[in-house]
Amino acid sequence: MALCTLKKTLLHLTISVLLCLAVWLFSDGGAVYALFMAGFLGAAYLLAAWLAYLKGRGRDVFAFLRRDKTPAVPYAYRREKESPSHLRFFRERHAYDDDGGADGAGGKIKARCDALSFLICGTVMLALSMLPL
């Protein structure tokens, strides 16, 4: 997970710095607008870090916007598409658990790693916005 966090942090920092450089080169305000853009991106990344941290703690803020998935029938209880002559009355149960792919602890760890990545990006971008140009 550390490598994924590092890769995500570097990707987001690269995109943010390139965006600030593009604003600096192609706007009339020059460095002033680029520093405002860096400050805005820093604040946005800090907000994203806070929301990812809350999601990692089990409090998903935007869960009400997603549609509810229809509950899937476990594999052991599904009706087989067989003809009536091939019905088996004593079918064996499968040993594996088919819970529909619940997230569990893996999703929380990923959300916390995303929060750390966004926190690093936000603090770096806010530090860049304080440069005296």
N, C-alpha and C positions, 0 to 999 in steps of 0.2 A: 504494500500500500504506500510505502514511503516513495518508491519510484514513481508511482502513478501521481502522487501529490506533487512531487517535484516537477514532473513533466507538465502537469496541468498548470502549475504556477508559472513556469517559464513560458508556456504558450500564451497565457492570459497577459503576462507582462509584456511580451513581445507585441501582441496585438494592440495593447493599450498605448505603448510607446510609439508604435508606428502610426496610430490614429492621432496622437498628439503632434507628431512631426508633420503629418499631412495637414492638420489644422494650422500649424505654424507656417508651413510653406505656402498654402493656398488661401489664407484669409488676409483680410486687410489689417487686422489687429496684430498679427504676427505672434510674438511671444506671449503677449497678454492673454489672448484667446487660447493659446496652447496651454498656459498655466491654469486657466479657468477650466479647460477640458480635463486636465489632469486632476484637478480638485473634484470635479463632478464624477469622474470615473472612480476616484478613490472613495468617495462617499457611497457610490453605487455598489462597489465591491464590499464595503463594510456592511451595508444593508444585506447584501447577498450572503455574507458570512454569518450574520446574525440569524437569518432565516434558515440557512443550512444547519447551524448549530441547534436551533429549535427542532428542526426535523430529525436530527440525530438523537435528540432527547425524547422523541416520541410525540412532539407537538407540531404537527404539520399545519401551517397556517392556511395554505391554499388547498386543503383537502376537499373543501366544499365545492370547489370549481370542477374537480374531476368527476367524471361519471362513475357510478357504481358498476362494478363488473358483475355480471350475472353469475351466481354461484354454480360451479361446475359439479356435476355428479361424479363421485369417486369411481374409479375404474371398476372396482369390484361390484358396484351396483348398476352398472350400465347394462342395458339389454343388448344381447348379441344379435346381429343381423343374420340369424340362421333360420333355416326352414324348420317347421314344427317337428319333422321326423328326426332331426338331429339335436333335439333338446336334451340337455344333461341336467339331471336333478341334483347331482352331487358335484357341483363345480368346486374346484379348489380355489381358495383365496390366494391372492398374491401377497408375497412377504413384504413388498415395499409400500411406503406410505405415499399416497397421491393426494397431497393437500392443496394442490392448485398452485404451487410455486410461491408460497409465502416468503416474504422477505427475511424475516428473522433478524439475527444480529448482523448479518452482512450488510444490509441496507443502512443500518445505523452507523457502522464503522465507515462506510463510504461517505455518508453525509457529514461525519465529523472530519474526515480528511478533506472533503470539499470546503468545509468551513475554515479549516486551517489555511488552505490554499487561497481562498478569497480574502482572508484576514491579512496574509502576507502581501497580496496584490494591493489591497486597499491602503495599507500603511505605506508601501513604497510609492504608490501614486500620490498620496497626500504629501509625502516628503518631497516628491518631485514638484508638486505645486507650490511649495514654499521657497523654491530656488529664486535668488534675486537676479533676474535677467533684465 
